[in-house]
Amino acid sequence: MEIEFTDANFETEVLGSSEPVFVDFWAPWCGPCRMMSPVIENLAHEMEGAGVKIGKMNVDENSETASKFNIMSIPTFIVFKDGKPAAQSAGVQTIEQLKAMFK
């Protein structure tokens, strides 16, 4: 299940997490972001129980965090491990490419 990350819960849910966290930085007006939405849902479903968190952050509503991580284009995907970015990718991706970010 996808988690909704916000400026308010980012530190606790992402940076303070003991498990890897996948964050999809997106916006509702972004065509490629809308294309990726079902892929992210499938990723969350497939990785359920795998010891990872998967969620989305609307950059329009949470500009503080997006700015902190220099999100310049969307969609941008970042996997955080131990509170630090461990892998990053942008643009339309396959589910296999997204899964590979956890390795």
Secondary structure, 3 states (H helix, E strand, C coil): CCEECCCCCHHHHHHCCCCCEEEEEECCCCHHHHHHHHHHHHHHHHCCCCCCEEEEEECCCCHHHHHHCCCCCCCEEEEEECCEEEEEEECCCCHHHHHHCCC
